[in-house]
């Protein structure tokens, strides 16, 4: 069940909102957990047991660590470390088996040529997201045992909460710990309205922009490379660049909006990443919950900027970021690609602190790296990706038999792509405090905003009802 589906919008969500606000407060957590498990089971009932195992395991590990909070002796610390290591192995073991086991066996087979049984495993939806949330809970309790959650229902809600269950943001336990008990949440009309507004914005990003542009990207990427001219190859890469942003940020907006509706504040996951002027800046703006997770739970423990080889630490983190996204060499290379440019930027900054690219040049450089990286991400297999990149630069493919970009674009699609490009710009920040805006405009802004939201909702529903193309790219992670 995806957020931009008729079943979710017209049935599941209204039932969840009505039940949450009608039932007694003491039943709200149970209702949310049961609803979240139903939501998850809709996409694969058999995998609900894996999630329950994750919840139960992390609950037990947290309790074992929490028991030692009154005893700070060396024996207690050793026990906590053993439990922490066991919890990490437990979580990563589940993730490894379902996400990477078949990939590793297949790689060994390809290298050695030996024949052996390779089991077929189906990746449970959202396993990377809820596994990382479970790990962060136990690690936070290890660092501060007083944070232990003794109520299993509260921990189940933290790990299984349907708004962010499938594709994030990756929510930190410490960020919402105080709101996990039903008594810790208060939702007023203002917060509810903000949640609805944010959800509509996310839905319109997904249904109107991402789905429409994604159809063009898929048509081009599924074509034979030899029939792609330079312009069409670039069109496909740019369309996928737009699609993945609006697909993922749209989901994050909807998740954040749903969180507000049910009394939670989730962290922002995107901050206009396509205006970045460096790769390091890009990763401060893109999938913020994942990059900050790796910073706090991997990069800093490795030594961060202070201990050991900083460049090695960076490369490890970026390779881990690529591996987190999927079991394919394309994801590993995509992570390494970003890591090498981030490393190069840090090297230049350390050697020449005063050096800085002009903003337009920095933006062009960043977008070139990002767009080429998305080709690696999209195609996953390096030979296919290199062949496609070759077509982008006229090296692969034969331009004289290539289709024109207009073959893939009608007037409606051109308008949608232009709207998507304009929506990447933080207009609110640019226009804030500008003197040329008349004073009376502020009075008209709120009614105009409400009218726009209604129009976006109606358009989104039209796209949802009429479209058969409705993937969520990050569902497979």
C-alpha positions in Angstrom: 0.0 0.0 0.0 1.5 3.3 -1.1 0.5 6.7 0.1 -0.4 7.8 -3.5 -3.0 5.0 -4.0 -6.8 5.1 -3.9 -7.0 2.5 -1.2 -4.7 4.5 1.1 -6.2 7.9 0.4 -9.9 7.0 0.4 -10.0 4.1 2.9 -7.0 3.4 5.1 -6.1 7.0 6.0 -9.6 8.2 6.8 -10.2 5.2 9.1 -6.9 5.8 10.9 -7.5 9.5 11.5 -11.1 8.8 12.6 -10.2 6.0 14.9 -7.2 7.8 16.4 -9.3 10.9 17.4 -12.5 9.0 18.4 -11.0 6.2 20.5 -10.0 6.9 24.1 -6.4 8.3 24.4 -5.2 5.2 26.3 -6.1 3.1 23.3 -4.4 5.3 20.7 -1.0 3.6 20.7 -2.6 0.2 20.4 -4.7 1.4 17.5 -1.7 3.0 15.7 0.4 -0.2 16.1 -2.3 -2.5 14.8 -3.0 -0.1 11.9 0.7 0.1 11.1 1.0 -3.7 11.1 -2.0 -4.0 8.8 -0.5 -1.3 6.6 2.8 -3.3 6.4 1.1 -6.7 5.9 -0.8 -5.3 2.9 2.4 -5.5 0.9 3.5 -8.9 2.1 1.8 -10.6 5.1 4.6 -13.1 5.6 7.1 -10.4 6.3 5.3 -9.0 9.3 7.0 -11.7 11.4 10.4 -10.2 10.5 9.3 -6.9 11.7 7.9 -8.4 14.9 11.2 -10.2 15.4 13.0 -6.9 15.0 10.7 -5.2 17.6 11.0 -8.1 20.1 14.8 -8.4 19.7 15.5 -4.7 20.1 13.1 -4.5 23.1 15.0 -7.3 24.8 18.4 -5.9 24.0 17.3 -2.5 25.3 16.1 -4.0 28.6 19.3 -6.0 29.1 21.4 -2.8 28.7 19.0 -0.7 30.8 19.3 -3.1 33.7 22.9 -2.0 34.2 22.2 1.7 34.5 22.5 1.8 38.3 25.8 -0.1 38.2 28.7 1.7 36.4 31.3 -0.9 37.2 33.6 -2.4 34.6 31.7 -5.7 34.6 28.5 -3.9 33.9 30.1 -1.9 31.1 31.5 -5.2 29.6 28.0 -6.7 29.7 26.5 -3.7 28.0 29.1 -3.9 25.3 28.5 -7.6 24.7 24.7 -6.9 24.5 25.3 -4.0 22.1 27.5 -6.1 19.8 24.9 -8.9 19.9 22.1 -6.4 19.0 24.1 -5.0 16.0 24.8 -8.5 14.8 21.2 -9.5 15.2 19.9 -6.5 13.3 22.5 -6.6 10.6 22.1 -10.4 10.4 18.5 -10.1 9.5 19.2 -7.3 7.0 22.1 -9.2 5.5 20.2 -12.4 4.9 17.2 -10.8 3.2 19.1 -8.1 1.3 22.6 -9.2 0.6 23.0 -13.0 1.0 21.8 -13.9 -2.5 23.9 -11.1 -4.0 27.1 -12.3 -2.3 26.5 -15.9 -3.3 25.8 -14.8 -6.9 29.0 -12.7 -6.9 31.0 -15.7 -5.7 29.5 -17.8 -8.4 30.3 -15.3 -11.1 33.9 -15.0 -9.9 34.7 -18.7 -9.3 32.3 -20.3 -11.7 31.4 -23.0 -9.1 27.9 -24.3 -9.1 26.0 -24.3 -5.8 22.5 -23.6 -4.5 21.6 -19.9 -4.4 18.4 -19.3 -2.4 15.9 -16.8 -3.8 15.0 -14.3 -1.1 12.4 -11.5 -1.5 13.3 -8.2 0.1 10.9 -7.2 2.8 9.5 -3.7 2.2 11.3 -1.0 4.2 13.6 -3.4 6.0 16.6 -1.0 5.7 14.6 1.8 7.3 13.2 0.0 10.3 16.4 -2.0 10.9 18.3 1.3 11.3 15.7 2.6 13.6 16.0 -0.4 15.8 19.8 -0.2 15.8 19.7 3.5 16.7 17.4 2.7 19.7 19.8 0.1 21.2 22.8 2.3 20.6 21.2 5.3 22.2 20.2 3.2 25.2 23.8 1.9 25.4 25.1 5.4 25.5 22.5 6.5 28.0 20.8 3.5 29.7 18.2 5.7 31.4 16.5 6.1 27.9 15.4 2.4 27.9 11.8 1.9 26.9 10.1 -0.6 29.2 6.7 -0.4 27.5 6.8 -2.9 24.5 3.9 -1.1 22.9 5.7 2.2 22.8 8.8 0.6 21.2 6.6 -1.3 18.7 5.0 2.1 17.8 8.5 3.6 17.3 9.7 0.9 15.0 6.5 0.2 13.1 4.8 3.6 12.8 3.2 3.5 9.3 3.9 7.2 8.2 7.7 6.6 8.1 7.8 2.8 8.0 8.4 2.2 4.3 10.7 4.9 3.2 11.6 7.1 6.1 12.6 9.6 7.3 14.8 7.4 9.6 13.4 8.7 13.0 15.8 8.8 16.0 14.4 7.3 19.2 15.7 10.3 21.2 13.8 12.7 18.9 10.3 11.2 19.7 10.8 9.4 22.9 8.8 11.8 24.9 5.9 11.5 22.5 5.7 7.8 22.3 3.4 7.5 25.4 -0.1 8.5 24.4 -0.1 11.1 27.3 2.9 12.8 25.7 1.1 13.8 22.5 -1.2 16.7 22.0 -2.5 17.6 18.6 -4.3 20.9 18.2 -6.2 22.2 15.1 -3.1 24.2 14.0 -0.8 21.1 14.0 -3.5 19.0 12.3 -3.9 21.7 9.5 -0.1 21.9 9.1 0.0 18.1 8.7 -2.7 18.1 6.1 -1.0 20.9 4.2 2.4 19.1 4.2 0.7 15.8 3.1 -1.0 17.5 0.2 2.3 19.1 -0.9 4.0 15.7 -0.8 1.2 14.0 -2.6 1.3 16.6 -5.4 5.1 16.1 -5.7 4.6 12.4 -6.1 1.4 12.1 -8.1 1.8 15.1 -10.4 5.6 15.6 -10.8 7.4 12.3 -10.0 5.1 9.9 -11.7 4.7 12.0 -14.9 8.4 12.7 -15.3 9.3 9.1 -14.3 7.4 7.7 -17.3 9.7 9.7 -19.6 12.8 8.6 -17.7 11.7 4.9 -17.9 11.0 5.1 -21.6 14.4 6.5 -22.4 16.4 4.3 -20.0 14.6 1.2 -21.4 15.6 2.1 -25.0 18.6 0.6 -26.8 21.6 2.9 -26.2 22.5 3.0 -29.9 19.2 4.8 -30.6 19.9 7.5 -28.0 21.3 10.7 -29.2 23.1 13.1 -26.9 20.1 15.2 -26.2 17.8 12.3 -25.5 20.3 10.6 -23.2 20.6 13.9 -21.2 16.8 14.2 -21.2 16.5 10.8 -19.6 19.2 11.5 -17.0 17.7 14.9 -16.1 14.2 13.4 -15.9 15.4 10.6 -13.5 17.2 13.3 -11.5 13.9 15.1 -11.1 11.9 11.9 -10.6 13.9 10.5 -7.7 13.9 13.9 -5.9 10.2 14.4 -6.1 9.4 10.8 -5.5 11.5 10.6 -2.3 11.0 14.1 -1.0 7.3 13.8 -1.8 7.1 10.6 0.4 9.1 12.4 3.1 6.7 15.3 3.0 3.7 13.0 3.3 5.3 11.1 6.2 6.1 14.3 8.0 2.6 15.6 7.5 1.1 12.3 8.7 3.4 12.5 11.7 1.9 15.9 12.6 -1.6 14.6 12.2 -0.9 11.9 14.8 1.1 14.1 17.2 4.7 13.5 16.1 7.4 15.8 14.8 9.7 14.0 12.3 13.0 15.5 11.2 13.3 17.2 7.8 14.8 14.9 5.2 15.5 17.3 2.3 16.6 20.9 2.1 16.6 21.9 -1.6 19.5 19.5 -2.5 19.7 20.6 -6.2 20.8 24.1 -5.3 24.0 22.7 -3.7 27.3 24.1 -4.8 29.4 21.1 -3.7 29.0 17.4 -3.1 29.5 17.9 0.6 26.8 20.5 0.5 24.5 18.1 -1.4 24.8 15.5 1.3 23.9 18.1 4.0 20.6 18.6 2.0 19.8 15.1 0.6 18.3 12.3 2.6 19.4 14.1 5.8 18.1 11.4 8.1 20.3 8.8 6.5 23.5 10.9 6.2 23.1 12.1 9.8 22.6 8.5 10.9 25.8 7.4 9.3 27.6 10.5 10.7 26.5 9.7 14.3 26.6 5.9 14.3 29.5 5.2 11.9 31.7 8.2 11.0 32.1 9.6 14.5 32.7 6.2 16.1 35.4 5.5 13.4 37.1 8.7 14.6 35.4 11.3 12.5 37.6 14.3 11.8 39.8 13.8 14.9 41.2 10.3 14.9 42.6 7.9 12.4 42.5 8.5 8.6 39.7 11.0 7.9 39.7 10.1 4.2 39.4 6.4 4.9 36.5 7.1 7.3 34.8 9.1 4.6 35.1 6.4 2.0 33.9 3.8 4.4 30.8 5.9 5.1 30.0 6.5 1.5 30.5 2.9 0.5 28.2 1.9 3.4 25.7 4.5 2.1 25.7 2.8 -1.3 25.4 -0.7 0.1 22.5 0.5 2.3 20.6 1.3 -0.8 20.8 -2.1 -2.4 22.6 -5.3 -3.2 24.1 -4.4 -6.5 27.6 -3.2 -7.6 26.0 -0.1 -9.1 25.0 1.1 -5.7 28.4 0.5 -4.3 30.0 2.4 -7.2 27.4 5.2 -6.7 28.4 5.5 -3.1 32.1 5.4 -4.0 31.5 8.0 -6.7 30.1 10.5 -4.3 32.7 9.6 -1.7 35.6 10.3 -4.0 34.3 13.8 -4.9 33.6 14.5 -1.2 37.1 13.4 -0.4 38.6 15.5 -3.1 36.7 18.6 -1.9 37.9 18.0 1.6 41.5 17.6 0.4 41.3 20.9 -1.6 39.8 22.7 1.4 42.5 21.4 3.7 45.3 22.4 1.3 43.8 25.7 0.1 41.2 27.0 2.6 40.7 30.2 0.7 39.9 28.4 -2.6 36.2 28.4 -3.5 34.5 27.9 -6.8 32.2 30.7 -8.0 28.6 29.7 -7.1 27.4 29.1 -10.7 30.5 27.0 -11.4 30.1 25.1 -8.2 26.5 24.4 -9.0 27.2 23.1 -12.5 30.0 20.9 -11.2 27.7 19.5 -8.4 24.8 18.8 -10.7 27.1 17.1 -13.3 28.4 14.8 -10.6 24.9 14.2 -9.2 23.3 13.5 -12.5 26.0 11.1 -13.6 25.7 9.4 -10.2 22.0 8.9 -10.7 22.7 7.1 -14.0 24.8 4.6 -11.9 22.0 4.4 -9.4 19.3 3.9 -11.9 20.9 1.2 -14.0 22.8 -0.6 -11.2 25.0 -2.6 -13.6 28.3 -0.8 -14.4 28.6 -1.8 -18.1 25.0 -0.5 -18.8 25.6 2.7 -16.9 28.9 3.4 -18.7 27.3 2.8 -22.0 24.5 5.2 -21.2 26.9 7.8 -20.0 28.8 7.3 -23.2 25.7 8.2 -25.1 25.3 11.3 -23.0 28.7 12.5 -24.3 28.3 11.2 -27.9 30.8 8.3 -27.3 28.2 5.5 -27.4 25.2 5.4 -29.6 24.7 6.7 -33.1 23.2 10.2 -33.3 22.0 9.9 -36.9 19.4 7.2 -36.0 18.5 8.8 -32.7 15.0 10.0 -31.8 14.4 13.7 -31.1 13.6 14.8 -27.5 10.2 15.9 -28.8 9.5 12.2 -29.4 9.2 11.8 -25.6 7.7 15.2 -24.8 4.3 16.7 -25.4 3.3 20.2 -24.3 1.9 18.9 -21.1 5.1 17.1 -20.2 7.2 20.2 -21.0 5.0 22.2 -18.6 5.4 19.6 -15.8 9.2 19.4 -16.2 9.5 23.2 -16.1 7.3 23.3 -13.0 9.5 20.7 -11.4 12.6 22.7 -12.2 11.1 25.9 -10.7 9.9 24.0 -7.6 13.5 23.1 -6.8 14.3 26.7 -6.0 13.6 28.0 -2.4 11.4 30.9 -3.5 10.2 31.5 0.1 13.7 32.2 1.3 14.5 34.3 -1.8 11.4 36.5 -1.5 11.4 36.8 2.3 11.7 40.4 3.4 11.9 41.8 -0.1 10.8 45.4 -0.1 9.1 45.2 -3.5 6.3 42.9 -2.2 3.3 45.1 -1.3 2.1 45.0 2.3 -1.4 44.0 1.2 0.0 40.9 -0.5 0.5 39.3 2.9 -3.2 39.5 3.6 -4.0 37.7 0.3 -1.4 35.1 0.8 -3.3 32.8 3.2 -6.5 32.5 1.1 -4.5 32.1 -2.1 -2.4 29.3 -0.4 -5.6 27.5 0.7 -7.0 27.7 -2.8 -3.8 26.4 -4.2 -3.8 23.5 -1.8 -7.3 22.5 -2.8 -6.3 22.7 -6.5 -3.2 20.6 -5.8 -5.3 18.0 -3.9 -7.9 17.7 -6.7 -5.2 17.5 -9.4 -3.3 14.9 -7.4 -6.4 12.8 -6.9 -7.1 13.0 -10.7 -3.5 11.8 -11.4 -3.8 9.0 -8.8 -7.1 7.7 -10.2 -6.2 7.9 -13.9 -2.6 6.8 -13.7 -1.4 3.1 -13.8 2.2 4.2 -13.2 2.7 4.7 -9.4 6.0 3.3 -8.1 7.9 4.5 -5.1 11.7 4.3 -5.8 12.8 4.0 -2.2 10.3 1.2 -1.3 12.8 -1.3 -2.5 15.4 -0.2 0.1 
